[in-house]
Amino acid sequence: MSASEYSNQHDSQYVKRRIISQGSDPQILTNIYQELPNMVIWQRTLPATLTAGINDLLLSDKPVKIVTALTPKNALFELHHELKGFACAKALSENITLLVDMFCCLFELKRVGLRLTTLKDAMCPRFHVDRVPCRLVTTYAGTGTQWLPHSTVDRSKLGTGNQGLTDELSGLYPHPNSINQLACADVALMKGESWQGNENAGLVHRSPCHGVNDQRLLLTLDFLD
């Protein structure tokens, strides 16, 4: 396990020390309950057969868009039904069901809001924070989500504070090297602004830029109960 430590110096109103906690053991996800992490990353590798099946799914050019509420008990059946026709339906459904079960167990939830979608364009192209307690994000294929260390962000430049300028020109972050990126298959728990005690410290992130032929398969899980 490793942790990168950050502290914000831009504005005394926002001085909160935050870290990114990451490791290859799924137990790392329990670190989300510690005060300092505003993102926890489980660095995992998908089975080669699942990766190949997902790549075939993307090549089929048949879009996937599943937006639903699931419980650990019905997730496998519902996902397998939604993904029927794809060779990777069983393996992908089983993999996502595991994440649903872990998310519900970790946060004592009865059900989750799930979004699984193929993307050819950036869904959230501007850096932003989520007004949620915590969100699980993982990219099954394609480029991972981009994020900024807490210490580098001038939060006054978020939203309308950018005064119509791009993220690159607004002064939101000091240098292009400030931008970090999740790896494909990484499972990230991102604290939002609604996590108790995390006001003005929600993880700042955005969708990656897409090339002409780039595609992603993105999964997010959210609190419902």
N, C-alpha and C positions, 0 to 999 in steps of 0.2 A: 504494500500500500504506500502511496505517496500523497503529499498534499502541497499545493502551491498557495502561499499566504499572500493576501492582498490587504491593503488599507486605503481608503479613499481620502485624498487630501484636497479636493477641489473646493469644498464648501463645508464649513463647520456644521451646518445643519445635517449633513449627510455622512459625518465621520463615523463609520461603522467598519470594523475590521471583518473581512470575509475571506474564506478560503474555498478552493476547489478540491474536493476529496475524490480520489480515484484509485482503482485497483482492479485486479483480475478475479477476485473472489466475490460472488454475488452478495456475500454478507456486508460488503462495503456500503450497500444501499441503506443499511440501518444508521449510517452516519448522518443521514438527513435530519435526525432528531437532535443532533448537536447544534449549538448556537451558531458556530462560525461558518460552516459550509452553506453557500447559497446554491451550490450544485454538487451532486454526487454522481460519479460516472463508474458504472460497471463496464470494464473493458473486456468484451467477450468476442469470440470468434464463432461464426455460424458454421454448421456442418457444410462440407463442400457440396453435398447433394442438394441441400436446401438452397444454397446460393445459386447453383446451376438451374434449379427449378424456377427460382424468382427471376433470373435473367431470361428464361424462356417466356415467363409471364409478361415481362416488359416487351419482348420482341413480338409477342402476339398482337400488340397494339390494341388490345382490348382493355379499356380503362377499368381500374378498380376504384370504387368509392363506397366505403362502408362507414356509415355514421349511425351508431346504435348504443343502447345501454345493455350491458352484459353483467352477469354474475359468474363467479368461478364455476358454478354447476352447469350453466347453459352455454358457456362461451365456446366450448369445443364444437358442440352441435351447430350452433348458430353460425360460427365462422366457416365451418366446413360446408354448410349449406350455401352461404354467400359466395364462397370461392369455388363452388363446383364447376367443373369444366377445365380447371387448371390442374396440371400434373402435380404441382406442389401443394395442392389444397390441404391434404392431410398433414404434411410436415409443417407447413406454415401455420395452420390452425393450432396444432399442438404447441408450437413455439410461442405463439401469441397467448394462448390459454395459460401457459406457465407464467407469463408476465402479468396477466390479469389476476391470477391467483396470488402472486407475490405482492402486487400493488394493493389488493384488497386486504391481505393479511397484514402488511406493513402499516397501513393507515386505518385498520379496523372498519373497512367499508363493506357494505352488502353488495354493491354494484358499482360499476365504473362507466363513464362515458368514453366510448372508443371511436376513434377515427382512423381508418386505414385507407390510404389513397395513393394513387399514382399521380405524379406531378411532372409536367413538362416546363412549368414556369414557377418562379419563386412565389410561394403562397403569402409570405410576410417579408417583403424585400427590404423594409426599413428596420433598423435596430429598435427594439421596444422591450418593455417588460410586460408580463402577464398579470392580470388582476385576479389571480387564483391563488389558493394556498400552495399547491405543488402540482406539477405536470410531469408525466413520464413521456420522454421522446426517444425514439430510436429509428434510424434509417436502415431499412432492410436491403436497399440497393441504391446506389448513387452517392452523391456527395452529402456529407453530414452537416448539421446545423452549425452556424457560426455564432461565437459568443465573445464578449469582452470581459477582461478581468475587472473586478469592482474598482480597483485602484486607478484604473486608466479612464474611467467614465466621468465626464462632466454631465451630470444628470439634468442640468438645466437646459441642455440641448435636445432632450428627448421630446417627441411629439411636436407641438407647435413652437417649442423653444428653438427648433432648428431654423425658424424664420424663412422657410421655403428653400433652404439649402440642402444639398445632399448630405448623407452621413459623412462622406469623405471631406466635405468642405465646411460643415457646420461647427466643427470644434468639439464634437461629441467624444472623440478619442484623439490622442496626440499623433499617432503614426500608424501606417498600414500594418506594421508588425504587431500592433496591439490586438489584431483580430486573431482569435483562435478558432479551431474547428474540431467538432466531434468526428471520430472515425466512423465509417460505415459499420453497423452492428453494435456500436456502443449504446448502452442503455443509460440515459441520463435522467435523474430526478432534478428538476429545476424549481427552486423556490420562487414563488411569486410575491407580489406585494401584499397579498392577503394572509400569508403565513404569519402567525402571531410573533411580533418582535422583529419582523423583517421589513418593516416599512422603509421605503427609500433604499432598499438593498436587494430588491428582486433582480434575478439574473437578467442582464441585457443581452439579447440574442436576436438573430434574424435567419431567414432562409438563405441558403447559398445562391449565388448567381448561377444561372443555367446556360450551358452552351447550346448550340443549335440542335444537337441530337441527344442532349442529356435527359435522363429520366430518373426519378426517384420513386421509391416505395416507402412512404413515411407512415409510422404509427404513433399516435398520441393517446394517452390515457388521462382522464380527468376525474376529480371528485364528483360524485352525484349525491351521496348521502353524508 
